[in-house]
């Protein structure tokens, strides 16, 4: 049971440090609210107001495509490290994988997902 004592102490210490960091700003931070600090920052629009109209989704689509292709292309790094060990089989498999990625990119391009009007 003595082996678990260090784990219990570590857990309590971790919880204590986490709670201290969570509430330290409320305890030690400056508390001088003013109209200037409550004003919108940079945009000049009231942050509570509803949007004036529909927002274009082109930026979101481009961001999602970036995430998808970035995650897919992360698989190139381990393959590059093991390329010699994988031999021709690894080269063919990576070629097939890249063919699928390029086909997806071409489809997104053809559908107009990368165009900003």
C-alpha positions as a Markdown table, in Angstrom:
| # | Residue | x | y | z |
|---|---|---|---|---|
| 1 | Unk | 0.0 | 0.0 | 0.0 |
| 2 | Unk | 3.0 | 2.3 | 0.5 |
| 3 | Unk | 3.7 | 2.2 | -3.2 |
| 4 | Unk | 0.4 | 4.0 | -3.9 |
| 5 | Unk | 1.2 | 6.8 | -1.4 |
| 6 | Unk | 3.5 | 8.6 | -3.8 |
| 7 | Unk | 0.8 | 8.3 | -6.5 |
| 8 | Unk | -1.8 | 9.8 | -4.2 |
| 9 | Unk | 0.6 | 12.6 | -3.2 |
| 10 | Unk | 1.4 | 13.4 | -6.8 |
| 11 | Unk | -2.3 | 13.4 | -7.7 |
| 12 | Unk | -3.1 | 15.8 | -4.9 |
| 13 | Unk | -0.2 | 18.0 | -5.8 |
| 14 | Unk | -1.3 | 18.1 | -9.4 |
| 15 | Unk | -4.9 | 18.9 | -8.5 |
| 16 | Unk | -3.7 | 21.7 | -6.2 |
| 17 | Unk | -1.4 | 23.3 | -8.7 |
| 18 | Unk | -4.2 | 23.0 | -11.4 |
| 19 | Unk | -6.7 | 24.7 | -9.1 |
| 20 | Unk | -4.3 | 27.4 | -8.1 |
| 21 | Unk | -3.5 | 28.2 | -11.7 |
| 22 | Unk | -7.2 | 28.3 | -12.5 |
| 23 | Unk | -8.1 | 30.7 | -9.7 |
| 24 | Unk | -4.9 | 32.7 | -9.4 |
| 25 | Unk | -6.1 | 35.3 | -11.9 |
| 26 | Unk | -9.2 | 36.0 | -9.9 |
| 27 | Unk | -7.2 | 36.3 | -6.7 |
| 28 | Unk | -4.2 | 38.3 | -7.9 |
| 29 | Unk | -5.3 | 39.9 | -11.2 |
| 30 | Unk | -6.2 | 43.6 | -11.5 |
| 31 | Unk | -9.8 | 44.4 | -11.0 |
| 32 | Unk | -10.4 | 47.9 | -12.5 |
| 33 | Unk | -13.2 | 47.6 | -15.1 |
| 34 | Unk | -13.7 | 50.6 | -17.4 |
| 35 | Unk | -15.7 | 51.5 | -20.5 |
| 36 | Unk | -12.5 | 51.4 | -22.6 |
| 37 | Unk | -11.7 | 47.9 | -21.5 |
| 38 | Unk | -15.3 | 46.7 | -22.2 |
| 39 | Unk | -15.3 | 48.2 | -25.7 |
| 40 | Unk | -14.9 | 45.9 | -28.8 |
| 41 | Unk | -11.3 | 45.2 | -29.7 |
| 42 | Unk | -10.1 | 46.0 | -33.3 |
| 43 | Unk | -13.3 | 45.1 | -35.1 |
| 44 | Unk | -15.4 | 48.2 | -34.2 |
| 45 | Unk | -18.6 | 46.1 | -34.0 |
| 46 | Unk | -20.5 | 45.4 | -30.8 |
| 47 | Unk | -19.5 | 41.8 | -29.9 |
| 48 | Unk | -23.0 | 41.0 | -28.5 |
| 49 | Unk | -24.9 | 42.0 | -31.7 |
| 50 | Unk | -26.1 | 39.4 | -34.2 |
| 51 | Unk | -24.4 | 39.2 | -37.5 |
| 52 | Unk | -25.7 | 41.5 | -40.2 |
| 53 | Unk | -26.2 | 38.7 | -42.7 |
| 54 | Unk | -25.1 | 35.3 | -43.8 |
| 55 | Unk | -21.4 | 34.6 | -43.5 |
| 56 | Unk | -19.7 | 33.0 | -46.5 |
| 57 | Unk | -18.5 | 29.5 | -45.9 |
| 58 | Unk | -15.6 | 29.6 | -48.3 |
| 59 | Unk | -13.1 | 30.3 | -45.5 |
| 60 | Unk | -14.4 | 27.4 | -43.4 |
| 61 | Unk | -14.3 | 25.0 | -46.4 |
| 62 | Unk | -10.7 | 26.0 | -47.2 |
| 63 | Unk | -9.8 | 25.5 | -43.5 |
| 64 | Unk | -11.4 | 22.0 | -43.4 |
| 65 | Unk | -9.7 | 21.0 | -46.7 |
| 66 | Unk | -6.4 | 22.2 | -45.3 |
| 67 | Unk | -6.9 | 20.1 | -42.1 |
| 68 | Unk | -7.9 | 17.0 | -44.1 |
| 69 | Unk | -5.0 | 17.2 | -46.6 |
| 70 | Unk | -2.5 | 18.1 | -43.9 |
| 71 | Unk | -3.5 | 15.1 | -41.8 |
| 72 | Unk | -3.3 | 12.8 | -44.9 |
| 73 | Unk | 0.1 | 14.1 | -45.9 |
| 74 | Unk | 1.5 | 13.6 | -42.4 |
| 75 | Unk | 1.7 | 9.9 | -43.4 |
| 76 | Unk | 4.5 | 10.9 | -45.9 |
| 77 | Unk | 7.0 | 11.5 | -43.0 |
| 78 | Unk | 7.1 | 7.9 | -41.6 |
| 79 | Unk | 7.1 | 6.5 | -45.1 |
| 80 | Unk | 10.1 | 8.8 | -46.0 |
| 81 | Unk | 12.0 | 7.4 | -43.0 |
| 82 | Unk | 11.3 | 3.8 | -43.9 |
| 83 | Unk | 11.3 | 4.1 | -47.7 |
| 84 | Unk | 14.4 | 1.9 | -48.2 |
| 85 | Unk | 13.2 | -0.8 | -45.9 |
| 86 | Unk | 9.8 | -0.9 | -47.5 |
| 87 | Unk | 11.2 | -1.3 | -51.0 |
| 88 | Unk | 9.0 | -1.5 | -54.1 |
| 89 | Unk | 5.9 | -2.5 | -52.1 |
| 90 | Unk | 6.1 | 0.6 | -50.0 |
| 91 | Unk | 6.7 | 2.8 | -53.1 |
| 92 | Unk | 3.6 | 1.4 | -54.8 |
| 93 | Unk | 1.5 | 1.7 | -51.7 |
| 94 | Unk | 2.5 | 5.3 | -51.2 |
| 95 | Unk | 1.9 | 6.1 | -54.9 |
| 96 | Unk | -1.6 | 4.7 | -54.6 |
| 97 | Unk | -2.1 | 6.8 | -51.4 |
| 98 | Unk | -0.9 | 9.9 | -53.2 |
| 99 | Unk | -3.1 | 9.2 | -56.1 |
| 100 | Unk | -6.1 | 9.1 | -53.8 |
| 101 | Unk | -5.0 | 12.4 | -52.2 |
| 102 | Unk | -4.5 | 14.1 | -55.5 |
| 103 | Unk | -7.8 | 12.8 | -56.8 |
| 104 | Unk | -9.5 | 14.3 | -53.7 |
| 105 | Unk | -7.7 | 17.6 | -54.2 |
| 106 | Unk | -8.7 | 17.7 | -57.9 |
| 107 | Unk | -12.3 | 17.0 | -56.9 |
| 108 | Unk | -12.3 | 19.8 | -54.4 |
| 109 | Unk | -10.8 | 22.1 | -57.0 |
| 110 | Unk | -13.3 | 21.1 | -59.7 |
| 111 | Unk | -16.2 | 21.7 | -57.3 |
| 112 | Unk | -15.0 | 25.2 | -56.7 |
| 113 | Unk | -14.1 | 24.8 | -53.0 |
| 114 | Unk | -10.9 | 26.7 | -53.5 |
| 115 | Unk | -12.4 | 29.7 | -55.2 |
| 116 | Unk | -13.1 | 32.9 | -53.3 |
| 117 | Unk | -15.6 | 35.2 | -54.9 |
